[in-house]
Amino acid sequence: MPNFDTLLAETLPPDEVPARPTDSQMSISIEPEPNTAADQLLVAGIYRMVGLALRLLEHDKSVQTLVTIGATAVGCWGDRKNPRRIVYPTKSSDDQNHQNKMPSDDEMREWVKLFLWKVRNRFPHVNVRNLDDSTWATFERADWEGKARERCMLKREEPNPANLMRHWEPRDAGTMTLDLVVSA
């Protein structure tokens, strides 16, 4: 499959070429017949869709909304006195006294920005194919935490919540599958 710049240069006039949605090449596979002209347009459409979604999420108001949602989720989890710890650090140490406490907006904003930066730079694999059960999109989860733990160990860092979040990679989270009808 040609790279993003070649693909768009061949399919769109220069003034209509959107910016690359991620800073690295996205992994997109198309089944069953890759490398046709229609596939090239489809890939360009997926790039546009991802680019628009990321720009929307990275807008200041969206970041603030994500900060509010994240802080509320962490606070509610802690209020329930849930025995299962969530992977969210509220202090640099993994101190039990601070586990699941409501994070400050500044703390959460830094994690949201890191999350969005990683999604932009390391977008998960996208698989495009016919989905038989009239589903438009699916996401298959993978063991991202296990891979983050491996990265911590390789760097000789303790696999505490802060380090796990720093070593999380969107590509480890799973695979997104889009139906050909939705993508077209």
Secondary structure, 3 states (H helix, E strand, C coil): CCCHHHHHHHHCCHHHCCCCCCCCCCCEEECCCCCCHHHHHHHHHHHHHHHHHHHHHHCHHHHHHHHHHHHHHHHHHHHCCCCCCCCCCCCCCCCHHHCCCCCCHHHHHHHHHHHHHHHHHCCCEEEEECCCCCCCEEEEECCHHHHHHHHHHHCCCCCCHHHHHHCCCHHHHEEEEEEHHHHC
